[in-house]
Amino acid sequence: MTHFMRILFLAVSVFLFALPALADDQRAVDMTAVLHDGNGRVLKDFSEQAQGDQACEKCPALTVGRAVDHALKARFPDEQNLPGEQSWARALLGDRVKADKAARLTLKEAETIERLVMKAYTGEVIAQIVPMLDPNRKPPELQ
């Protein structure tokens, strides 16, 4: 094998190895991960609270997927004119990822989820979900 052929083989090998990473704009997120409060206690999904269960003892744990599903299906005050098609798309995304151990999200889906989770939840939930969606994102400075 000539020197040129070796270099060409090496270049093609590196390109083919990197190609899936370049083409893949998706990330996997464990939507079954359980969320916790600031003291390490499991957060409850109060949307499942049964009548008479004041302490939500029978409520399931609030998972990333359940929180994401709630945020995707919520109607926020600044979205009163959100087209029905977008509500539908969000609901379908919530249904798809709600209980997925390795949910594959496009960059657009992850950004949408992140934006809506920030509207729907307090800091303790946001601080757990956002790093799962974007591990490289740094929190903003306090103002």
C-alpha positions as CSV (number, residue, x, y, z in Angstrom):
1,M,0.0,0.0,0.0
2,T,1.4,3.3,-1.0
3,H,1.8,6.2,1.4
4,F,-1.0,8.1,-0.4
5,M,-3.3,5.1,-0.1
6,R,-2.6,4.8,3.7
7,I,-3.4,8.5,4.2
8,L,-6.5,8.2,2.2
9,F,-7.6,5.1,4.0
10,L,-7.0,6.8,7.4
11,A,-8.9,9.9,6.3
12,V,-11.9,7.9,5.1
13,S,-11.9,5.8,8.3
14,V,-11.9,8.9,10.5
15,F,-14.7,10.5,8.5
16,L,-16.8,7.3,8.6
17,F,-16.3,7.0,12.3
18,A,-17.3,10.6,12.9
19,L,-20.2,10.6,10.5
20,P,-22.8,9.2,12.8
21,A,-22.0,11.8,15.4
22,L,-22.2,14.6,12.9
23,A,-25.5,13.4,11.5
24,D,-27.1,12.7,14.9
25,D,-28.6,15.9,16.3
26,Q,-30.5,13.8,18.9
27,R,-29.7,13.1,22.5
28,A,-31.0,10.4,24.8
29,V,-32.7,11.3,28.0
30,D,-33.9,9.0,30.8
31,M,-37.4,10.1,31.2
32,T,-38.0,7.5,34.0
33,A,-35.5,9.3,36.3
34,V,-37.3,10.3,39.6
35,L,-37.1,14.0,40.6
36,H,-36.3,15.0,44.2
37,D,-36.8,18.0,46.4
38,G,-34.0,20.0,48.0
39,N,-33.8,17.5,50.9
40,G,-33.5,14.4,48.6
41,R,-37.1,13.3,49.1
42,V,-39.0,12.0,46.0
43,L,-41.3,14.5,44.5
44,K,-44.9,13.4,44.0
45,D,-46.9,13.8,40.8
46,F,-49.9,15.7,42.3
47,S,-51.8,15.4,39.0
48,E,-52.5,11.8,40.0
49,Q,-53.8,12.8,43.4
50,A,-56.9,10.8,44.3
51,Q,-59.8,12.3,46.2
52,G,-59.3,12.0,49.9
53,D,-55.5,11.4,49.6
54,Q,-54.6,14.8,51.0
55,A,-50.9,14.0,51.5
56,C,-50.7,12.4,48.1
57,E,-49.5,9.1,49.7
58,K,-50.8,7.1,46.7
59,C,-49.4,9.5,44.1
60,P,-46.7,8.1,41.8
61,A,-43.2,9.7,41.9
62,L,-42.7,12.7,39.6
63,T,-40.4,11.6,36.9
64,V,-38.6,13.7,34.3
65,G,-41.0,12.3,31.7
66,R,-44.1,13.1,33.8
67,A,-42.9,16.6,34.4
68,V,-42.0,17.1,30.7
69,D,-45.4,15.7,29.7
70,H,-47.2,18.1,32.0
71,A,-45.1,21.1,30.7
72,L,-45.8,20.1,27.1
73,K,-49.5,19.8,27.6
74,A,-49.9,23.0,29.7
75,R,-51.4,26.2,28.3
76,F,-49.4,29.2,29.5
77,P,-50.7,32.8,29.8
78,D,-48.3,34.0,27.1
79,E,-49.4,31.3,24.7
80,Q,-53.2,32.0,24.4
81,N,-52.9,32.2,20.6
82,L,-50.8,29.0,20.3
83,P,-52.1,27.2,17.1
84,G,-53.9,23.9,17.7
85,E,-51.4,22.2,15.5
86,Q,-48.6,23.1,18.0
87,S,-50.7,21.9,21.0
88,W,-51.2,18.7,19.2
89,A,-47.5,18.3,18.3
90,R,-46.5,19.0,21.9
91,A,-49.1,16.5,23.2
92,L,-47.8,13.8,20.9
93,L,-44.2,14.5,22.0
94,G,-45.2,14.2,25.7
95,D,-47.0,10.9,25.0
96,R,-43.9,9.6,23.2
97,V,-41.3,10.4,25.8
98,K,-43.3,10.3,29.1
99,A,-42.1,6.8,30.1
100,D,-39.1,6.3,27.8
101,K,-35.9,5.1,29.5
102,A,-33.8,6.5,26.6
103,A,-36.0,9.1,24.9
104,R,-34.3,10.4,21.7
105,L,-34.9,14.1,21.3
106,T,-33.9,16.3,18.5
107,L,-32.3,19.6,19.3
108,K,-35.6,21.4,18.6
109,E,-37.6,19.1,20.9
110,A,-35.0,19.5,23.7
111,E,-35.1,23.3,23.3
112,T,-38.9,23.3,23.4
113,I,-39.1,21.0,26.4
114,E,-36.5,23.1,28.2
115,R,-38.4,26.4,27.5
116,L,-41.7,24.9,28.7
117,V,-40.2,23.2,31.8
118,M,-38.8,26.6,32.8
119,K,-42.3,28.1,32.6
120,A,-44.0,25.3,34.4
121,Y,-41.8,24.5,37.3
122,T,-39.7,25.9,40.1
123,G,-35.9,26.0,40.3
124,E,-35.5,22.6,42.0
125,V,-37.2,20.8,39.1
126,I,-35.6,23.0,36.4
127,A,-32.1,22.3,38.0
128,Q,-32.6,18.6,37.6
129,I,-34.2,18.5,34.1
130,V,-32.2,21.1,32.1
131,P,-28.8,19.4,32.6
132,M,-30.3,16.2,31.4
133,L,-31.5,17.9,28.2
134,D,-28.3,19.9,27.7
135,P,-25.3,18.7,29.8
136,N,-23.1,21.5,28.5
137,R,-25.5,24.3,29.5
138,K,-24.3,26.5,32.3
139,P,-26.8,28.2,34.6
140,P,-27.2,32.0,34.1
141,E,-25.8,34.5,36.5
142,L,-28.1,35.8,39.2
143,Q,-29.4,39.3,38.5
